[in-house]
């Protein structure tokens, strides 16, 4: 009985961690990308609480914004790949540096 509870709790924290990363992490990263694009554009795209506009454009903000969007798109594509692979009786493997679709064992 105690071992079953221990196994359940081990699985529960993993589900919680994945839920936090994918459920809150990707939207947070998307919001950071939008904020970075506003910083990259500068001027009227960035308005402060006192009503003044932001400083001049920062090209690194644009690069960081698109990098955030690329990570979010990669996460979404990986999730869709996992769902589709499962539907075809396959599995997603991370044995290599990049994810691959393999037969279920």
MDTraj code that builds the backbone (N, CA, C; nanometers):
import mdtraj as md
import numpy as np

residues = "UNK UNK UNK UNK UNK UNK UNK UNK UNK UNK UNK UNK UNK UNK UNK UNK UNK UNK UNK UNK UNK UNK UNK UNK UNK UNK UNK UNK UNK UNK UNK UNK UNK UNK UNK UNK UNK UNK UNK UNK UNK UNK UNK UNK UNK UNK UNK UNK UNK UNK UNK UNK UNK UNK UNK UNK UNK UNK UNK UNK UNK UNK UNK UNK UNK UNK UNK UNK UNK UNK UNK UNK UNK UNK UNK UNK UNK UNK UNK UNK UNK UNK UNK UNK UNK UNK UNK UNK UNK UNK UNK UNK UNK UNK UNK UNK UNK UNK UNK UNK UNK UNK UNK UNK UNK".split()
xyz = np.array([
    [0.0823, -0.1193, 0.0000],
    [0.0000, 0.0000, 0.0000],
    [0.0866, 0.1254, 0.0000],
    [0.1889, 0.1272, 0.0816],
    [0.2761, 0.2429, 0.0901],
    [0.3539, 0.2642, -0.0394],
    [0.3923, 0.1536, -0.1033],
    [0.4650, 0.1645, -0.2290],
    [0.3769, 0.2232, -0.3390],
    [0.2493, 0.1852, -0.3386],
    [0.1574, 0.2403, -0.4389],
    [0.1417, 0.3913, -0.4222],
    [0.1327, 0.4357, -0.2981],
    [0.1211, 0.5785, -0.2715],
    [0.2488, 0.6510, -0.3153],
    [0.3626, 0.5894, -0.2900],
    [0.4897, 0.6495, -0.3299],
    [0.4993, 0.6603, -0.4825],
    [0.4577, 0.5569, -0.5536],
    [0.4586, 0.5618, -0.6999],
    [0.3635, 0.6686, -0.7525],
    [0.2475, 0.6802, -0.6894],
    [0.1497, 0.7808, -0.7318],
    [0.2039, 0.9216, -0.7112],
    [0.2705, 0.9447, -0.5995],
    [0.3259, 1.0780, -0.5730],
    [0.4423, 1.1101, -0.6661],
    [0.5237, 1.0100, -0.7007],
    [0.6318, 1.0315, -0.7953],
    [0.5765, 1.0729, -0.9317],
    [0.4714, 1.0078, -0.9730],
    [0.4100, 1.0422, -1.1015],
    [0.3402, 1.1773, -1.0953],
    [0.2807, 1.2082, -0.9825],
    [0.2062, 1.3334, -0.9694],
    [0.2983, 1.4547, -0.9827],
    [0.4170, 1.4505, -0.9242],
    [0.5042, 1.5676, -0.9353],
    [0.5550, 1.5848, -1.0773],
    [0.5715, 1.4742, -1.1501],
    [0.6139, 1.4848, -1.2908],
    [0.5044, 1.5478, -1.3759],
    [0.3810, 1.5064, -1.3522],
    [0.2678, 1.5647, -1.4248],
    [0.2553, 1.7132, -1.3918],
    [0.2746, 1.7475, -1.2648],
    [0.2678, 1.8874, -1.2238],
    [0.3769, 1.9697, -1.2910],
    [0.4968, 1.9163, -1.2970],
    [0.6080, 1.9875, -1.3599],
    [0.5837, 2.0100, -1.5093],
    [0.5397, 1.9065, -1.5783],
    [0.5115, 1.9207, -1.7215],
    [0.3955, 2.0176, -1.7429],
    [0.2955, 2.0104, -1.6569],
    [0.1832, 2.1034, -1.6680],
    [0.2249, 2.2482, -1.6489],
    [0.3159, 2.2708, -1.5553],
    [0.3642, 2.4074, -1.5336],
    [0.4475, 2.4572, -1.6507],
    [0.5345, 2.3708, -1.7010],
    [0.6213, 2.4120, -1.8120],
    [0.5395, 2.4388, -1.9378],
    [0.4526, 2.3450, -1.9739],
    [0.3753, 2.3608, -2.0973],
    [0.2519, 2.4472, -2.0772],
    [0.1895, 2.4375, -1.9619],
    [0.0657, 2.5118, -1.9379],
    [0.0881, 2.6582, -1.9072],
    [0.1952, 2.6897, -1.8366],
    [0.2238, 2.8286, -1.8025],
    [0.3520, 2.8780, -1.8681],
    [0.4431, 2.7885, -1.8954],
    [0.5732, 2.8273, -1.9496],
    [0.5669, 2.8798, -2.0913],
    [0.4974, 2.8089, -2.1788],
    [0.4890, 2.8530, -2.3189],
    [0.4118, 2.9841, -2.3337],
    [0.2975, 3.0024, -2.2667],
    [0.2322, 3.1341, -2.2756],
    [0.3168, 3.2470, -2.2163],
    [0.3917, 3.2181, -2.1106],
    [0.4795, 3.3190, -2.0521],
    [0.5912, 3.3553, -2.1487],
    [0.6457, 3.2547, -2.2149],
    [0.7506, 3.2794, -2.3138],
    [0.6959, 3.3585, -2.4328],
    [0.5727, 3.3297, -2.4724],
    [0.5087, 3.4049, -2.5801],
    [0.4927, 3.5517, -2.5390],
    [0.4478, 3.5749, -2.4153],
    [0.4317, 3.7119, -2.3662],
    [0.5661, 3.7839, -2.3615],
    [0.6718, 3.7119, -2.3221],
    [0.8056, 3.7713, -2.3217],
    [0.8485, 3.8080, -2.4635],
    [0.8085, 3.7268, -2.5617],
    [0.8394, 3.7577, -2.7016],
    [0.7698, 3.8834, -2.7487],
    [0.6443, 3.8992, -2.7103],
    [0.5700, 4.0205, -2.7480],
    [0.6342, 4.1433, -2.6829],
    [0.6702, 4.1283, -2.5564],
    [0.7351, 4.2394, -2.4846],
    [0.8707, 4.2734, -2.5471],
    [0.9443, 4.1712, -2.5880],
    [1.0747, 4.1943, -2.6514],
    [1.0595, 4.2648, -2.7854],
    [0.9545, 4.2297, -2.8600],
    [0.9313, 4.2993, -2.9876],
    [0.8978, 4.4467, -2.9652],
    [0.8226, 4.4760, -2.8582],
    [0.7917, 4.6158, -2.8273],
    [0.9192, 4.6902, -2.7884],
    [1.0059, 4.6251, -2.7124],
    [1.1337, 4.6865, -2.6755],
    [1.2201, 4.7060, -2.7992],
    [1.2141, 4.6078, -2.8895],
    [1.2912, 4.6177, -3.0124],
    [1.2437, 4.7298, -3.1030],
    [1.1127, 4.7546, -3.1052],
    [1.0576, 4.8613, -3.1894],
    [1.0822, 4.9986, -3.1281],
    [1.0791, 5.0046, -2.9925],
    [1.1016, 5.1316, -2.9227],
    [0.9934, 5.2329, -2.9531],
    [1.0163, 5.3571, -2.9187],
    [0.9242, 5.4666, -2.9495],
    [0.7841, 5.4453, -2.8973],
    [0.6844, 5.4586, -2.9868],
    [0.5438, 5.4501, -2.9478],
    [0.4995, 5.3084, -2.9109],
    [0.5755, 5.2079, -2.9458],
    [0.5380, 5.0707, -2.9117],
    [0.5531, 5.0452, -2.7629],
    [0.6289, 5.1293, -2.6959],
    [0.6558, 5.1111, -2.5549],
    [0.6147, 5.2385, -2.4804],
    [0.4996, 5.2358, -2.4136],
    [0.4506, 5.3523, -2.3403],
    [0.4587, 5.3218, -2.1919],
    [0.5167, 5.4119, -2.1151],
    [0.5344, 5.3929, -1.9717],
    [0.4144, 5.4451, -1.8940],
    [0.4120, 5.4192, -1.7639],
    [0.2998, 5.4577, -1.6792],
    [0.2803, 5.6088, -1.6743],
    [0.3874, 5.6848, -1.6870],
    [0.3747, 5.8303, -1.6806],
    [0.3349, 5.8928, -1.8142],
    [0.3107, 5.8095, -1.9172],
    [0.2643, 5.8590, -2.0458],
    [0.3740, 5.8863, -2.1454],
    [0.4981, 5.8771, -2.1046],
    [0.6076, 5.9004, -2.1979],
    [0.6324, 5.7759, -2.2816],
    [0.6879, 5.7972, -2.3982],
    [0.7182, 5.6836, -2.4845],
    [0.8553, 5.6286, -2.4500],
    [0.8811, 5.5105, -2.4994],
    [1.0061, 5.4422, -2.4690],
    [1.1240, 5.4997, -2.5453],
    [1.2404, 5.4468, -2.5190],
    [1.3618, 5.4950, -2.5853],
    [1.3671, 5.4507, -2.7309],
    [1.4800, 5.4757, -2.7930],
    [1.4963, 5.4386, -2.9340],
    [1.4912, 5.2871, -2.9513],
    [1.4775, 5.2443, -3.0743],
    [1.4651, 5.1011, -3.1064],
    [1.5905, 5.0244, -3.0660],
    [1.5706, 4.9021, -3.0177],
    [1.6792, 4.8125, -2.9785],
    [1.6709, 4.6870, -3.0644],
    [1.7580, 4.6694, -3.1620],
    [1.7506, 4.5529, -3.2510],
    [1.7611, 4.4184, -3.1768],
    [1.8312, 4.4158, -3.0650],
    [1.8438, 4.2902, -2.9903],
    [1.7076, 4.2454, -2.9353],
    [1.6194, 4.3422, -2.9075],
    [1.4851, 4.3082, -2.8608],
    [1.4064, 4.2329, -2.9668],
    [1.4215, 4.2738, -3.0915],
    [1.3542, 4.2049, -3.2013],
    [1.4073, 4.0627, -3.2166],
    [1.5380, 4.0489, -3.2062],
    [1.5989, 3.9151, -3.2169],
    [1.5519, 3.8261, -3.1027],
    [1.5512, 3.8784, -2.9802],
    [1.5047, 3.8001, -2.8651],
    [1.3569, 3.7628, -2.8783],
    [1.2771, 3.8552, -2.9303],
    [1.1349, 3.8269, -2.9495],
    [1.1126, 3.7117, -3.0461],
    [1.1809, 3.7153, -3.1594],
    [1.1648, 3.6068, -3.2573],
    [1.2218, 3.4757, -3.2054],
    [1.3246, 3.4831, -3.1230],
    [1.3784, 3.3619, -3.0613],
    [1.2769, 3.3001, -2.9649],
    [1.2099, 3.3834, -2.8882],
    [1.1033, 3.3336, -2.7989],
    [0.9921, 3.2680, -2.8796],
    [0.9517, 3.3314, -2.9887],
    [0.8465, 3.2750, -3.0724],
    [0.8897, 3.1416, -3.1341],
    [1.0172, 3.1305, -3.1720],
    [1.0675, 3.0049, -3.2295],
    [1.0619, 2.8919, -3.1274],
    [1.0957, 2.9210, -3.0020],
    [1.0898, 2.8186, -2.8976],
    [0.9449, 2.7761, -2.8735],
    [0.8531, 2.8719, -2.8718],
    [0.7116, 2.8394, -2.8530],
    [0.6608, 2.7537, -2.9693],
    [0.6938, 2.7907, -3.0922],
    [0.6509, 2.7116, -3.2078],
    [0.7105, 2.5711, -3.2048],
    [0.8358, 2.5590, -3.1607],
    [0.8969, 2.4271, -3.1482],
    [0.8222, 2.3424, -3.0449],
    [0.7845, 2.4016, -2.9333],
    [0.7086, 2.3294, -2.8312],
    [0.5727, 2.2843, -2.8817],
    [0.5052, 2.3705, -2.9547],
    [0.3740, 2.3354, -3.0104],
    [0.3891, 2.2253, -3.1151],
    [0.4884, 2.2361, -3.2024],
    [0.5112, 2.1333, -3.3049],
    [0.5474, 1.9995, -3.2411],
    [0.6251, 2.0035, -3.1345],
    [0.6609, 1.8806, -3.0647],
    [0.5381, 1.8157, -3.0011],
    [0.4504, 1.8970, -2.9444],
    [0.3268, 1.8436, -2.8859],
    [0.2357, 1.7814, -2.9910],
    [0.2209, 1.8474, -3.1046],
    [0.1385, 1.7922, -3.2124],
    [0.2002, 1.6640, -3.2662],
    [0.3331, 1.6618, -3.2791],
    [0.4020, 1.5404, -3.3255],
    [0.3790, 1.4254, -3.2298],
    [0.3822, 1.4512, -3.1007],
    [0.3578, 1.3473, -3.0008],
    [0.2168, 1.2910, -3.0136],
    [0.1197, 1.3781, -3.0310],
    [-0.0202, 1.3347, -3.0422],
    [-0.0414, 1.2536, -3.1702],
    [0.0115, 1.3015, -3.2818],
    [-0.0055, 1.2306, -3.4090],
    [0.0669, 1.0970, -3.4068],
    [0.1875, 1.0940, -3.3528],
    [0.2635, 0.9688, -3.3453],
    [0.1889, 0.8665, -3.2600],
    [0.1307, 0.9095, -3.1507],
    [0.0543, 0.8178, -3.0657],
    [-0.0670, 0.7630, -3.1397],
    [-0.1284, 0.8452, -3.2216],
    [-0.2441, 0.8015, -3.2991],
    [-0.2098, 0.6954, -3.4020],
    [-0.0874, 0.6969, -3.4519],
    [-0.0437, 0.5974, -3.5489],
    [0.0264, 0.4788, -3.4840],
    [0.0217, 0.4696, -3.3518],
    [0.0839, 0.3583, -3.2823],
    [0.2357, 0.3719, -3.2712],
    [0.2856, 0.4905, -3.2818],
    [0.4292, 0.5171, -3.2718],
    [0.4573, 0.5897, -3.1410],
    [0.5845, 0.6143, -3.1152],
    [0.6250, 0.6881, -2.9962],
    [0.7290, 0.7924, -3.0355],
    [0.7416, 0.8936, -2.9550],
    [0.8400, 0.9974, -2.9766],
    [0.9616, 0.9664, -2.8898],
    [1.0774, 0.9537, -2.9520],
    [1.1987, 0.9157, -2.8803],
    [1.2960, 1.0327, -2.8751],
    [1.3599, 1.0475, -2.7600],
    [1.4602, 1.1517, -2.7427],
    [1.5988, 1.0912, -2.7205],
    [1.6242, 0.9740, -2.7800],
    [1.7527, 0.9073, -2.7626],
    [1.8649, 0.9837, -2.8317],
    [1.8331, 1.0562, -2.9360],
    [1.9320, 1.1353, -3.0088],
    [1.9189, 1.2804, -2.9651],
    [1.9932, 1.3660, -3.0241],
    [1.9848, 1.5084, -2.9899],
    [1.8492, 1.5650, -3.0321],
    [1.7962, 1.5164, -3.1408],
    [1.6681, 1.5636, -3.1907],
    [1.5624, 1.4540, -3.1710],
    [1.4354, 1.4912, -3.1560],
    [1.3298, 1.3917, -3.1362],
    [1.3013, 1.3139, -3.2652],
    [1.2784, 1.1834, -3.2509],
    [1.2460, 1.0986, -3.3647],
    [1.1229, 1.0157, -3.3336],
    [1.0523, 0.9745, -3.4373],
    [0.9347, 0.8895, -3.4217],
    [0.9793, 0.7453, -3.4423],
    [0.9496, 0.6600, -3.3420],
    [0.9904, 0.5194, -3.3477],
    [0.8700, 0.4315, -3.3175],
    [0.8833, 0.3007, -3.3473],
    [0.7780, 0.2054, -3.3126],
    [0.7695, 0.1906, -3.1612],
    [0.6474, 0.1701, -3.1105],
    [0.6304, 0.1471, -2.9662],
    [0.6883, 0.0117, -2.9307],
    [0.7480, 0.0047, -2.8142],
    [0.8072, -0.1212, -2.7700],
    [0.7124, -0.1997, -2.6866],
])
top = md.Topology()
chain = top.add_chain()
for i, resn in enumerate(residues, 1):
    res = top.add_residue(resn, chain, resSeq=i)
    for name in ("N", "CA", "C"):
        top.add_atom(name, md.element.get_by_symbol(name[0]), res)
traj = md.Trajectory(xyz[None], top)
